[in-house]
């Protein structure tokens, strides 16, 4: 391999074979060229009167898409993938068909997600279906779908109850960007678009039942201070080199302590911090729990009181805190009045998740 005057774009790889250079990498300039090449195939489908409007909308979509793709490592390479190119054409068709500016960002999020899930055929199928209905879904139905997905998908990881509720309130404050739909029509509309499946023989759990179950670490009774169970819990933590501040005073019952997790499943995600000397300074280094430590913390959870009366009082206190937060109040009133059981399809999930990320770009990617 020798140096030649030919140069590829940024992030490209040039392979020399005698006097031929084959460019494998794609930079933003080439990605935009591919985008325009795909768009050329569509232009013959429009009359002269429609072409100017279509081009303007597709251009807005391009200007939304490219910065997002550029921010994701390796994403521009997707423009060399035939299947991705075909999806770009479908997204351009949808962009040309919609006057709703937010749809261009939504389509962009879907294509980024398509790159991230490129090897997953199930995810790819859902994304392709979602791209095809972006311009068809009504504003209020999209909002309702997004909020329903958020209820099912996003939960605070902090073990602090006040912080956890604040996180949820902030999230829904961003997602509740319009007037929520009511009645049955928006649900039927999403069902027709295959974004949800409806079941008239069931109903959704009310907020007062759903969140105390999902965030049971906040509402479970915990361990009574100065009891035999409390003494045993301290012994378990000490014998497994676990910090005693894993236990904290229960916000809803001053006589009890609880593990500082939002639910029992969070135990496996706990990270401890160890002080180590680095270049003459003490720094905190994260340390994952061992299997034995995870087992030990679970055994502490097993020591929790099962007093049903106290648990119910905790739930009431939890909901009283919930109702102090405006966005959570709005969510509860809306959710508790959804008239039928709904299940969000794979296409509905990716559409709703992409819309949620459009509202809050700090949200994690869809699993």
Buried (B, 14 or more C-beta within 10 A) or exposed (E): EEEEEEEBBEBBEBEEEEEEBEBEBBBBEBBBEBBEEBBEEBEEEBEEEEBEEBBEBBBBBBEBBBEBBBEBEEBBBBBBBEEBBEBBBBBBBBBBEBEEEBBBBBBBBBBBBBBBBBEEEEBBEBBBBBBBBBBBBBBBBBBBBBBBBBBBBBBBEBBBBEEBBBBBBBBBBBBBBEEBBEEBEBBBBBBEBBBBEBEEEEEBBEBBEBBBEBBBBBBBBBBBBEBEBBEBBBEBBEEBEBEEEBBBEBBBBEEBBBBBBBBBEBBEEBEBEEEEEEEEEEEEEEEEBEEEBBEBBBEBBEBBBEBEEBBEBBBBBBBEBBEEBEBBBBBBEBBBEBEBBBEBBBBBBBBBBBBBBBBBEEBEEBE
